Amino acid sequence: MGTAKQDRIGARVPHEVYTTLYRAAGLTGATVNQFLVQSALKEAHAVIEREELTRLMSRDWSWLIGLMPNCG
């Protein structure tokens, strides 16, 4: 059984930011790295969903306008 390929992400942050992330991670029972990945992934999904919804709405609106008979 093989393992899934993994990539590394790193970030340098001010100490105050790290302290806040460390505290929040601890409150959720996660490591700072786990907390960062979970939080970033959640936000990434939200951004993708929002952008795809906007794109679909725009496309659907154009489709709907195309169905309407010309008035005039």
N, C-alpha and C positions, 0 to 999 in steps of 0.2 A: 504494500500500500504506500503510495507516494504522498508527500506533503504538498500543500498548495504553495505556490510561489508567494513570497512576501516581500514587500518593499519597505524601506525605512523612510520615516519623516522626522525631521528634527527642527527645532526652533529655539532661538535665543530670545529670552524675554527679561524685562526688568525684574528684580527680586520681588517687588511688591506683587507683580502679576503672578509669578511662580507661587508665592505664598497663598494667594487667593485660590489658584487652581489646585494646589496641594490640599488646602482646607476642604474645598468642594469635593474633590476626589475622595478624601477620607470619609466625608459624610455619606457618600454613596457606596462606600466599600470597594472602591476601585483604586488602582494606581493612577498616578498623574497621567501616564501614557494612555492607559485604558480610558480614562475620563476624556482626554483630549480627542482620541479617535472616535469615541462614542458621540461626543458633542459635535465634532466636525462633521461626522457622517450624517447625523440628524439634520444639521443645517444644510448640508449638501443636498440631501433628499428634498428638503423644503424648497430650496432654490430651484432645483431641477423641475419639481412639480409645478411651482409657480410659473416658471418660464414656459413650460410645455402647455399649461393651461392657457396662458395668454396667447401663445402662438395658435393653439387650436381655436380659441374664441375668435381671433382675428380672421382665420381661414374660414371658419363657419359663418361669420358675419358677411364676408365677401361672397360666399356661396349663396346665402339667403338673399342678399341684394341682387345677385345675378338671376334669381328666380322671379323677381318682381317684374311685372310688365312695365315698359317705359310709359311714364305719364307725361303727356304733352303732345 
